Amino acid sequence: MANTSLNSYLHSVDEAVKQCDSDEAARLLSFRDPHVASPHLQLERADNQCRRVLESPFDEMVAAHLRCCWAVGNHDFAEAYNNQAVVLDPS
């Protein structure tokens, strides 16, 4: 999945959510998966694309994860931490 497209990634997340596959959803939101190296998924702003495919709150979680991937790619680790915290926030 290291070279996956944004659309493919979003549909994979959507399918995992709809199938209640928490292991797959966790993998897709993890930094231990190769998808984080994909330049297609290192996006500062993916809010609109996420909203088109995913329902709330998953759209916000995935957009924050993609911003986190972007921040890590730019060596902005404080920004990455802040965005990953949004992904993990239970509220």
N, C-alpha and C positions, 0 to 999 in steps of 0.2 A: 504494500500500500504506500510505499515511499514516493511513488510518482502518480498517485491517484488524483483525479480531478476533484474540485470542490463539490460539484454536483453528485458525483459518485459517493464521496465521503458523507455528505448530508443524507443521502438516501440510505446508506448503511446505518447511520445513527438512527434514522427514522424507523427502519425495519427492526433494529434491536429494541427500540422503545416499544413499538407495537407488538412485538413478540414477547415482551417482558423478559428479554434476555439480558439480565443485569451484568453477566460476565462480559458479554460482547460490548455492551454500552460502556462499561468501565474501561475496557481495553481501548475503545475509540476516544475516550477522554483522558487517557493516560499518556505520560511522557515516556513510558517504557516501550511504546509501540513505534515502529519505523515511520508511521504516517507523519510524525512531527518534523521529519527531515524534508518533507515535500515542499518545494517552493510554492506549489499551488494552494497549500493550506496555511501558509504563513501570511496571514492577512490582518492588517490593522483594522479594517472595517469590513465585516461580513454580516452585519446585522440584517440588512435587507434580504440577502440570499438565505440566511438562516430562517427568517420569518416566513419566507415563501414555502419552505419544505417542512419545517418543524413547528410543533405546537408549543405554546408557553407551558412551562418555564424552560423547556429544552432548547428553544431557539436562543435564549439568552445565555444559557450554559455553554452551548457550542460556540457561539460568537466570542464569548470570553476565552474559551480554550484556544480558538484560532488567533485571537489577539495575543495570547500568551505565547503561542508558537512563533508569532511574528516578533515579539519582544525578545525572546531567547535568540532568534536568528540575528537580531540587531545588538545582542549583548547588553540589553537593558533588563537586568535581572530583577530590579525593584518593580518595574512595570509588569514583568512576567509573574512575579509573586502576587501582585495585587490582582491580576486577572485570574490566575489559578485559584485564588481565594474566593472569587465570585463563583467559580465552578463548584467549589466545595461547600459554599455557604448553605446551610440547611433552611434558611428563612425564605 
